Amino acid sequence: MMPAYATRTQQPPLEGIAVTGEAVRHVAPEKAEFLIEITAAGASGSQALHNHQTKTAHIVQSVSTLGVQHADLQTVSLNVINAFAPVMQALPQYGVPQLAQGAINPFASPPALQPDVQYGAYHARSLLRVTVREAPRAGEIADALIKSGASLAGGVSYGAADEAGARKSAIEAAGKDARSKAETLAASAGKKLGEPISICEEILASNGVYSALRAQMPWAFGPDTPSAAGELEYYARVTASFRFQ
């Protein structure tokens, strides 16, 4: 008796269309962020922390007149390290002493011990994130912080006040673009567009990433929207599949 095998029926190919929608949204920068570093030294760990707190208070006070509030300075990290260095010139010379043949002195003094290690200063170092609520004043505030004793720990980044809203707007516009393309292609084929089967987000880039990608691979992107200098850029691309009615 031959064993019975289940037969697999192949589904007919689904009639439909797949398209890619794109959208670019430009938003004027409304806020800026950058990192600063504050360092202070002391003879002990507690002294270094005290000096660091005093210096930080002075730095915060120096920019308070420019509209920077205490909540706009957020501590990212704070650590205290001890820098110590032995006095190298006082260390004994290492090596095997040279004695004459057969000359053994039982009364020789033992080799000199290493001197006590001399401990240096303690250093308290913090990293703070500065939020500037008025983007055009970022340079002015950064200069004031540097003059008061801080140092920049990176570049200045700009953003929209409603970052999530800007990204959502780009995704929604890309989805509408995909729908519009699908309707146009379906009509050109004498079909009517049905319900969507799948929608997949492929790319969501911001702050000039789209322009950089387009410059490297212009054939992979649709027509660009001209942007004004100083604007933030939010680019979204989605792929959608639709059935034919």
C-alpha positions in Angstrom: 0.0 0.0 0.0 1.4 3.3 -1.0 1.6 5.9 1.7 -0.7 8.9 1.2 0.8 12.3 0.8 -1.1 15.6 1.4 -1.3 17.6 -1.8 -0.3 21.3 -1.6 -2.5 23.6 -3.6 -0.8 26.6 -4.9 -2.6 29.9 -4.5 -3.0 32.0 -7.6 -0.9 35.1 -7.6 -2.5 38.1 -6.0 -3.3 41.0 -8.3 -2.1 44.2 -6.9 0.5 46.9 -7.0 3.4 48.0 -4.8 4.7 51.5 -4.7 7.1 53.7 -2.7 6.1 57.0 -1.3 8.4 59.8 -0.2 8.1 63.1 1.6 10.4 65.8 2.9 9.4 68.3 5.6 11.5 71.4 6.4 11.2 72.9 9.8 12.9 76.0 11.2 15.2 75.2 14.2 13.7 76.3 17.4 16.1 75.0 20.0 19.8 74.0 20.2 21.8 71.6 22.4 25.5 71.2 23.2 27.7 69.6 25.8 30.1 71.4 28.2 32.8 70.1 30.5 33.5 71.6 33.9 36.7 70.5 35.8 38.0 71.5 39.2 41.0 70.3 41.3 41.6 69.9 45.0 44.0 68.3 47.5 41.3 65.8 48.5 38.2 64.3 46.9 35.9 66.4 49.1 37.9 69.5 48.3 37.7 68.8 44.6 34.0 68.4 44.7 33.6 71.6 46.7 35.6 73.5 44.2 33.6 71.9 41.4 30.3 72.9 42.9 31.5 76.5 43.4 32.8 76.7 39.8 29.5 75.2 38.5 27.4 77.7 40.4 29.5 80.6 39.0 29.1 79.3 35.5 25.3 78.9 35.9 25.1 82.4 37.3 27.1 83.8 34.3 24.5 82.7 31.8 21.4 83.2 33.8 21.2 86.8 32.5 21.0 85.4 29.0 17.8 83.5 29.7 19.4 80.1 30.5 17.5 78.6 33.4 18.8 76.1 35.9 16.7 73.3 34.3 18.4 74.0 31.0 21.7 72.6 32.4 21.4 68.9 32.9 24.3 66.8 34.4 25.2 63.9 32.1 28.0 62.5 34.2 30.2 63.4 37.3 33.3 61.6 38.5 36.3 62.2 40.7 39.8 60.9 39.9 43.0 60.9 41.8 46.2 61.7 39.9 49.3 60.5 41.7 52.9 60.3 40.5 55.9 58.8 42.3 59.1 60.9 42.5 61.0 59.1 39.8 64.3 60.7 40.5 64.2 59.5 44.1 63.6 55.8 43.2 66.6 53.5 43.7 68.6 52.3 40.8 67.6 48.7 39.9 70.2 46.1 38.9 72.7 43.6 40.2 75.6 45.1 42.1 79.0 44.3 40.7 81.3 42.7 43.3 84.9 41.5 42.9 85.4 37.8 42.6 85.1 36.2 46.0 84.3 39.5 47.7 81.2 38.9 49.9 80.5 41.5 52.5 78.1 40.1 55.2 77.9 43.5 56.8 76.6 45.3 53.7 73.4 47.3 54.3 70.2 46.0 52.6 69.1 47.7 49.4 67.2 51.0 49.9 63.4 50.7 49.9 61.2 52.7 47.6 60.1 56.1 49.0 56.5 56.6 49.8 54.3 57.5 46.8 53.4 61.2 46.7 49.8 61.7 45.9 48.8 64.5 43.6 45.6 66.5 43.2 42.1 65.1 42.9 40.1 66.2 39.8 36.3 66.5 39.7 34.9 66.4 36.2 31.3 66.8 35.0 29.6 66.8 31.6 26.5 68.9 31.2 23.9 69.2 28.5 22.9 72.8 27.7 19.5 73.4 26.1 19.1 76.8 24.4 15.4 77.6 23.9 16.2 80.3 21.3 18.3 78.6 18.6 19.9 81.9 17.2 21.5 82.6 20.6 23.4 79.3 20.9 26.7 80.9 19.9 26.3 83.7 22.3 25.5 81.4 25.2 28.4 79.0 24.3 30.8 82.0 24.3 29.6 83.1 27.7 30.0 79.6 29.2 33.6 79.3 27.8 34.5 82.7 29.3 33.2 81.7 32.7 35.4 78.6 32.8 33.6 75.8 31.0 34.8 74.1 27.8 32.8 72.8 24.9 32.7 68.9 24.6 31.2 68.7 21.1 29.3 70.6 18.4 26.0 72.3 18.5 22.9 70.4 17.4 19.7 72.0 16.4 16.2 70.6 16.7 12.5 71.4 16.4 10.4 72.1 19.5 8.1 69.3 18.5 10.5 66.6 17.2 7.9 63.8 17.3 5.4 65.9 15.5 7.8 66.8 12.7 8.7 63.1 12.2 5.0 62.1 12.2 4.2 64.7 9.6 6.9 63.3 7.3 5.7 59.7 7.7 2.0 60.7 7.1 3.0 62.6 4.0 5.0 59.7 2.6 2.0 57.4 3.1 -0.3 59.8 1.3 2.3 60.0 -1.5 2.3 56.2 -1.8 -1.5 56.1 -2.0 -1.5 58.8 -4.7 1.1 57.0 -6.8 -0.8 53.7 -6.5 -4.1 55.3 -7.6 -2.4 56.9 -10.6 -0.7 53.6 -11.7 -3.9 51.6 -11.2 -5.9 54.1 -13.3 -3.3 53.9 -16.1 -3.7 50.1 -16.1 -7.5 50.4 -16.2 -7.9 49.1 -12.6 -9.4 50.5 -9.5 -7.3 50.5 -6.3 -8.5 48.4 -3.5 -7.6 48.0 0.2 -3.9 48.1 1.3 -2.2 44.8 2.0 0.9 46.1 3.8 2.7 49.4 4.5 6.3 49.4 5.6 8.5 52.3 6.7 11.9 52.1 5.0 13.7 55.3 5.9 13.1 58.1 8.4 16.0 60.5 8.4 16.4 64.0 9.8 18.8 66.9 9.9 20.3 66.7 6.4 20.7 62.9 6.1 18.4 62.8 3.1 20.4 65.4 1.3 23.6 63.5 2.0 22.1 60.2 0.8 20.7 61.9 -2.3 24.1 63.4 -3.2 25.7 59.9 -3.0 22.9 58.0 -4.8 20.8 60.5 -6.8 19.3 57.6 -8.8 17.7 56.0 -5.8 15.6 59.0 -4.7 12.8 61.0 -6.2 12.8 64.7 -7.0 14.1 66.8 -4.2 12.3 69.8 -2.6 14.6 72.8 -2.5 15.4 73.7 1.1 16.3 77.0 2.7 19.6 77.5 4.5 19.3 76.8 8.2 16.2 74.6 8.0 15.9 71.2 9.6 15.0 68.3 7.2 12.8 65.3 7.9 12.7 62.7 5.2 10.4 59.6 5.2 10.0 56.8 2.7 7.5 54.0 2.9 6.5 51.1 0.7 2.9 50.1 0.4 1.1 47.3 -1.4 -2.5 47.5 -2.5 -5.0 45.1 -4.0 -6.9 45.7 -7.2 -10.7 45.8 -7.0 
